[in-house]
Amino acid sequence: EDVRARQQQDQDRKRKERLSEVVGAAILFYHRLLVEAPEGGPGRKHLRSRNFDGDAARRFQLGWAPDGFDALSVHLQRERFERKDIVDAGLAFVNRANKLQDQFRSRLMFPIYDSRGEAAGFGGRALGDQMPKYKNSPETPIYQKSRLLYGLNWAKGEIVARGDVVICEGYTDGMAFALAGTPNAVATCGTALADEHFQILKKLARKVVLAYDADSAGQA
């Protein structure tokens, strides 16, 4: 029994590593489009309007998901990733024509890592009137939103050193805190604060500061 359990754990770990690798390749693909390609223009313009420059885009590895329906899927398959890996990582789904269709299109992309710094998934923000405005990776073996905090991979050391953590609402808030000299800030990934979030933070900090928006949702 022990042997079988160990083998299963080993398999699960390898699978998660593989999925992380696929997400990592997607982060690079989207990032290059944002910083180098003409089609990343709307993303760059939006970031500038929020006072984030190219350095911020590089520091947080932001990206741009193009409008085409399978640009990422085609790229990842060229990079020798299997269809199953791409789908299981939450980056695409199989459409009715049995073709891979990208999960994110025409969005500013925020990569989300786990606390160890392994690539886990994305938050994507629509800039036009596309709904929903924010869209996150679906739940996968590596992306479980009630266990992930945006920015924890960068902030972990500071949180431990200071003994407190600031929890804010959105990705750009988390970035703004870090750039303004509060590197111990994290954000929830398009979900409410869960008990599991507190379990994770309890191991790192004694004090939690909530820095939510002053609107009714934030107050609640």
Backbone hydrogen bonds, N-H to C=O, Kabsch-Sander energy under -0.5 kcal/mol:
donor,donor_aa,acceptor,acceptor_aa,energy
5,A,1,E,-2.8
6,R,2,D,-2.7
7,Q,3,V,-2.7
8,Q,4,R,-2.5
9,Q,5,A,-2.5
10,D,6,R,-2.6
11,Q,7,Q,-2.6
12,D,8,Q,-2.9
13,R,9,Q,-2.5
14,K,10,D,-2.3
15,R,11,Q,-2.7
16,K,12,D,-2.6
17,E,13,R,-2.4
18,R,14,K,-2.3
19,L,15,R,-2.5
20,S,16,K,-2.5
21,E,17,E,-1.9
22,V,18,R,-1.9
23,V,19,L,-2.4
24,G,20,S,-2.6
25,A,21,E,-2.1
26,A,22,V,-2.0
27,I,23,V,-2.4
28,L,24,G,-1.9
29,F,25,A,-2.0
30,Y,26,A,-2.8
31,H,27,I,-2.5
32,R,28,L,-2.4
33,L,29,F,-1.6
34,L,30,Y,-2.0
35,V,31,H,-2.5
36,E,32,R,-2.5
37,A,32,R,-0.9
37,A,33,L,-0.8
40,G,33,L,-0.5
40,G,37,A,-1.4
41,G,38,P,-1.9
44,R,40,G,-2.1
45,K,41,G,-2.7
46,H,42,P,-2.3
47,L,43,G,-2.3
48,R,44,R,-2.4
49,S,45,K,-2.1
50,R,46,H,-1.1
50,R,47,L,-0.6
51,N,48,R,-1.8
52,F,47,L,-3.0
53,D,51,N,-0.5
57,A,53,D,-2.1
58,R,54,G,-2.2
59,R,55,D,-3.0
60,F,56,A,-2.4
61,Q,58,R,-0.8
62,L,57,A,-2.1
63,G,109,M,-2.3
64,W,30,Y,-2.0
65,A,107,R,-3.0
74,V,70,D,-2.7
75,H,71,A,-2.0
76,L,72,L,-2.9
77,Q,73,S,-2.2
78,R,74,V,-1.9
79,E,75,H,-1.4
80,R,77,Q,-1.5
81,F,76,L,-2.2
86,I,82,E,-1.9
87,V,83,R,-2.4
88,D,84,K,-3.1
89,A,85,D,-1.7
90,G,87,V,-1.9
91,L,86,I,-2.0
92,A,86,I,-0.7
93,F,101,Q,-2.3
95,N,93,F,-0.6
95,N,99,K,-3.1
98,N,95,N,-2.3
101,Q,93,F,-2.9
102,D,69,F,-3.0
103,Q,91,L,-2.7
106,S,65,A,-0.9
106,S,66,P,-1.1
107,R,65,A,-0.9
108,L,125,R,-2.7
109,M,63,G,-3.3
110,F,123,G,-3.3
112,I,121,G,-3.1
114,D,118,E,-2.7
117,G,114,D,-2.2
120,A,112,I,-2.7
121,G,112,I,-2.0
123,G,110,F,-2.1
124,G,135,K,-3.4
125,R,108,L,-3.0
126,A,124,G,-0.5
126,A,133,K,-3.2
127,L,106,S,-0.6
135,K,124,G,-2.5
137,S,122,F,-2.2
140,T,143,Y,-1.9
144,Q,142,I,-0.7
145,K,143,Y,-0.5
147,R,144,Q,-2.6
148,L,144,Q,-0.7
148,L,145,K,-0.5
150,Y,187,A,-2.9
152,L,149,L,-1.8
154,W,151,G,-0.6
155,A,151,G,-2.5
156,K,152,L,-2.0
159,I,155,A,-2.7
160,V,156,K,-2.3
161,A,157,G,-2.3
162,R,158,E,-2.7
163,G,159,I,-2.2
165,V,207,K,-2.2
166,V,184,N,-2.2
167,I,165,V,-0.5
167,I,209,V,-3.2
168,C,166,V,-0.6
168,C,186,V,-3.1
169,E,211,A,-0.6
174,G,170,G,-2.2
175,M,171,Y,-2.3
176,A,172,T,-2.6
177,F,173,D,-2.6
178,A,174,G,-2.0
179,L,175,M,-2.7
180,A,176,A,-1.8
181,G,178,A,-1.2
182,T,177,F,-2.9
185,A,182,T,-0.8
186,V,166,V,-2.9
187,A,150,Y,-1.9
188,T,168,C,-1.1
189,C,148,L,-0.6
190,G,188,T,-1.3
197,H,194,A,-0.6
198,F,194,A,-1.5
199,Q,195,D,-2.3
200,I,196,E,-2.0
201,L,197,H,-2.4
202,K,198,F,-2.9
203,K,199,Q,-0.8
203,K,200,I,-0.5
204,L,201,L,-1.4
205,A,201,L,-3.0
206,R,163,G,-2.1
207,K,163,G,-1.8
209,V,165,V,-3.2
210,L,208,V,-0.5
211,A,167,I,-3.2
211,A,209,V,-0.6
219,Q,215,D,-2.6
220,A,216,S,-2.5
